[in-house]
Amino acid sequence: MLKNSSILITGGTGSFGHTFVPMTLAKYNPRRLVIYSRDEMKQWEMAKRYGNDERVRFFIGDVRDKDRLARALNGIDYVVHAAATKIVPTAEYNPFECVKTNINGAMNLIDACIDCGVKRVVALSTDKASSPSNLYGATKLTSDKLFIAGNSYAGKGDTRFAVVRYGNVMGSRGSIIPLFLSLADKGVLPITDDRMTRFMITLEQGVELVWHAFDDMVGGEIYVKKIPSMRVADVARAVAPEARHEIIGIRPGEKLHEQMISPEDALHTYSYAGHYKILPAIHNWSKDPERINDGELVPADFSYCSDNNREWMTVEMLQQWIAANREKIGSI
């Protein structure tokens, strides 16, 4: 599907973009892959990785600017929406800025993609959008709802929208693993709560989930990959086995456990070999055979949370992953 196509990724200089771009270039050889973001320095640094590769283009712009989006989307077939204000405490203290990017930006992108005749759009979401307890999660839930409704908003147009949702990305810039690695030689690691758990997904798995969404989507689906969980205290033990743990308390807006599918979503959620799919409640789309395909409806009381997960990552498994990926941890 993506072969010889034109693809644009918003927020493309972030951790996801740094993995999506080389993987997609290698697998699909698109005609054009446009990185759309507002940070010129990050674009300049990223451009040096691709030299004279004519397939890779860079476009300075902000999702808050609808006119600029429309210009960037000229001739684009597929869009990955990765731009977001996403640090939980930052969003709590700067809610207006978070709303402008995560909600207004989503609305701008939906309108611009429909107007420009983009074929398919996949928006990246987060566990925090499920039963949100913080401002960031609330804005991403709103964004998810906007992208789902965008499929009916498009009217007779061909533009289709879907969402992928995942939790903690292993080794991404600003996440827990590079933080612990930077503090390992101090002998003390900060733990918010000894009970805290998180889902564990690699950036490569996130990219593959987006590819699957492009290939599988009819419109309005939320894709959730089946991934292991891990206690944050065990992440600390994997990084620095001898370090002492200092309990510092949960930050403003932070959850004890991650949730990606709520009991309320269970009524419209189907299970597949490697993922779940939450179907839209609107327009009776959750009963559409084409969207359901070969999925199996989950139990009515089902929820997918990092503390009730059936699959767990051990300390040894994480240590092996760190050893194999140490050079790139925290760099993107």
C-alpha positions, 0 to 999 in steps of 0.5 A: 500500500505504501509503496511508491506513495507520498507520506507525511508525518507530523511531529516527525522529528520525535522518537517515533519519527526517527524510527518510522522514517528509516523503517518505512524507507527500507520496507516500502520505498515511498516516492516521498516521505515528508517530515513536518514539524516546528523545530528547525534545529531538530529537522537540521540534525535529522536531515544530516542522517539522510544526506542526498536521499531525494525521497526524504523532505523536510517541511517547517510547520505547526499543526496549529496552522491550518493553512500551513498544513494544507500547503504541506499536504499537497499531493500527499497520500498517507499521513501519520499524526505523531505531533503532540504536547505529551509530558503529563506535568507540563500539560497540567501546568500549561493546559491551554498550550496542550489543548491548542496542539492536541485538540485544535491541531487534530481538528486542523489536520482532519480538515486539511486532510479531507480538503487535500484528498489524503487517502488514509490517516493514522493518529498516534494515541496513548494509554492516557486517553483511556479513562483519562485522569490528567489533562494530557489524557483528556486532550488525547481522548478528545483527539481520538474521538475527533479522528473517529468522527472524521470518517463521517465528517469526510462525507462522500470523500475518500479520506479515512482515519484510524488511531493506534494506541500504546503505552510506555515506549522503551528507551525513548527520549525522556522515558524511564529507562534512559532516566534510570541509566543516567542515574545508575552510578548514583546508587539511588534511583527515584521510584514514584510508587513501588506498586506502579506498572507500565506497558512495554513496547519498542518503537519498532513495534509501534511502527509495525502497528501503524503499518498494520493500521494502514493496511487493515483500517476501514475507518474509525478503528483504534488499534491496541497492540498486545504487549507485556507489562513490567513493574517500574521497580523491576525496571530499576532493578534491571538497570541498576541491580544494586541501587537503592530505591527512593520512593518520591510519590506520584507526579501531578496527573500521573496514573499508578497503572496504565490502561489502554482499553476500559470496561466501557470500550469492551462492548466494542472491542475485538481480539486478534492474534497480536492486537485488539481493535476498538470499533466505533460506537457511532453509526453502528460501525462496531457491528460492521462485518468488514471492520470486525473481520475475524476478530473475537468480541472480548468479555463484557467486563474486559479491561486491558491494564498494565496491572491485569495483563497476562504477559509480563517482562522479566528483569532478565528480558529487559536486561537483554533488550538494554544490552542489545539497544544501549547505543540508541536508548535515549538518543531519539 
